[in-house]
Amino acid sequence: MARDVSKTFGARKALDSVSVSVAEGEMVALIGPSGSGKSTLLRSITGLQSIDAGSGQIDVFGACVQKNGRTTPAVRAARQKLGMIFQQFNLVGRLSLFSNVMLGALGRLPGWQGLFGAWPSADKTKAMAALHRVGVSDYAAQRANTLSGGQQQRGAIARALVQGAKGILADEPVASLDPVSARKVMELLVELNKRDGMGVIVTLHQVDYAIRYCDRVIALKMGKVVYDGPSTGLDTTRLIDIYGPEFEDAFWETKA
Ligand SMILES: Nc1ncnc2c1ncn2[C@@H]1O[C@H](COP(=O)(O)OP(=O)(O)OP(=O)(O)O)[C@@H](O)[C@H]1O
C-alpha cells in the first residue's frame, strides 16, 4: 500500500522511507510514541497530506493515489471507499446525528440532492439501519454537538457504513473516551472487520487495546517502521525498544 514513503516538515522527517502493505479485509493497529508519524501516514493514505517527491508511492485498493509528491485523480474514488474516524470533530456539530450519517451518502448523489436535503428514501432507511446497528438510533434527531464522545464516534462509524466504505482509517478513535465507550468502539471496529470484511487501520495510544483487538501491529518510531508483525510478538523488550524505558508503566495503563 505505501512504498518508500517519506514526508518532511521543515527539517523534520515525519515519515522516513515507510513501506507497509495492508491486505483488503485486514485489521491493523498502528502504534508508536507521540510524534512518530502515525497521523501523517493515515493522512497520506487518504491524500489529505502530500508525500515528498521521490520514489514514494501510495496505492489504495489497487489504485495509485500519490506518486512523485502529488495526489492522482484516483484519490477521489479511493476516499469514497474509505471511512475516516478521528479522535474528535467527526461530526458537524449543529446538524443532527441523522443528517451527519446521511452525509456519508453524499459522494454517491448528485450535488443538489444532498444540498437540499432531498435524500432518497433508500438512503434514509440505510442511515437509520446503520444508527441502529451501532446502537445510537435513539439519538438520531439530536444535534451532534450535544452527544457524548462515544455516541459521536459510533455516529462516525454509522456514516462510514452509509458511505459504503470498504475500509476504515481511524486516528486515535478512543483516545478521549472512557474505558466502556472505548471498548464499545473497538468492538464495533472488530465487528465491521470480521462480519463485513472491512479493512481497518487504527492508530492507538494504548498498547493493550492494540494487542486485544488487532492481530497485526505496525509500530512507528521517528518516522520509521520498527515493528510489523503479530500483536502476540509485542513483549516488554520490544515495547521498550519502541517507546523507551521511561514509558514502561504506561504500556498497560488500561488494565488498571
Ligand atoms: N502540518 C505539519 N507541520 C509541521 N510539522 C508537522 C505537521 N504535521 C505533523 N508534523 C510533525 O510530524 C511529526 C509526526 O507527527 P504525527 O502527527 O504524524 O505523529 P503521531 O505519531 O500521529 O503523534 P500523536 O500520537 O501525538 O498524534 C511530528 O514531529 C509533528 O510535529
PDBQT file of the ligand as one rigid body, heavy atoms in Angstrom, charges set to zero:
ROOT
HETATM    1  N1  LIG A 301       1.471  20.114   9.334  1.00  0.00    +0.000 N 
HETATM    2  C1  LIG A 301       2.613  19.922   9.986  1.00  0.00    +0.000 A 
HETATM    3  N2  LIG A 301       3.577  20.855  10.003  1.00  0.00    +0.000 NA
HETATM    4  C2  LIG A 301       4.762  20.653  10.621  1.00  0.00    +0.000 A 
HETATM    5  N3  LIG A 301       5.078  19.515  11.280  1.00  0.00    +0.000 NA
HETATM    6  C3  LIG A 301       4.161  18.543  11.307  1.00  0.00    +0.000 A 
HETATM    7  C4  LIG A 301       2.880  18.686  10.674  1.00  0.00    +0.000 A 
HETATM    8  N4  LIG A 301       2.175  17.539  10.872  1.00  0.00    +0.000 NA
HETATM    9  C5  LIG A 301       2.968  16.731  11.598  1.00  0.00    +0.000 A 
HETATM   10  N5  LIG A 301       4.153  17.317  11.862  1.00  0.00    +0.000 N 
HETATM   11  C6  LIG A 301       5.273  16.730  12.605  1.00  0.00    +0.000 C 
HETATM   12  O1  LIG A 301       5.488  15.434  12.090  1.00  0.00    +0.000 OA
HETATM   13  C7  LIG A 301       5.818  14.520  13.133  1.00  0.00    +0.000 C 
HETATM   14  C8  LIG A 301       4.827  13.357  13.107  1.00  0.00    +0.000 C 
HETATM   15  O2  LIG A 301       3.542  13.843  13.504  1.00  0.00    +0.000 OA
HETATM   16  P1  LIG A 301       2.271  12.918  13.582  1.00  0.00    +0.000 P 
HETATM   17  O3  LIG A 301       1.128  13.792  13.955  1.00  0.00    +0.000 OA
HETATM   18  O4  LIG A 301       2.169  12.124  12.343  1.00  0.00    +0.000 OA
HETATM   19  O5  LIG A 301       2.643  11.957  14.798  1.00  0.00    +0.000 OA
HETATM   20  P2  LIG A 301       1.734  10.947  15.593  1.00  0.00    +0.000 P 
HETATM   21  O6  LIG A 301       2.533   9.688  15.712  1.00  0.00    +0.000 OA
HETATM   22  O7  LIG A 301       0.401  10.841  14.981  1.00  0.00    +0.000 OA
HETATM   23  O8  LIG A 301       1.645  11.658  17.020  1.00  0.00    +0.000 OA
HETATM   24  P3  LIG A 301       0.484  11.652  18.123  1.00  0.00    +0.000 P 
HETATM   25  O9  LIG A 301       0.454  10.256  18.651  1.00  0.00    +0.000 OA
HETATM   26  O10 LIG A 301       0.962  12.618  19.144  1.00  0.00    +0.000 OA
HETATM   27  O11 LIG A 301      -0.776  12.067  17.440  1.00  0.00    +0.000 OA
HETATM   28  C9  LIG A 301       5.794  15.315  14.422  1.00  0.00    +0.000 C 
HETATM   29  O12 LIG A 301       7.102  15.688  14.740  1.00  0.00    +0.000 OA
HETATM   30  C10 LIG A 301       4.951  16.531  14.070  1.00  0.00    +0.000 C 
HETATM   31  O13 LIG A 301       5.347  17.647  14.844  1.00  0.00    +0.000 OA
ENDROOT
TORSDOF 0
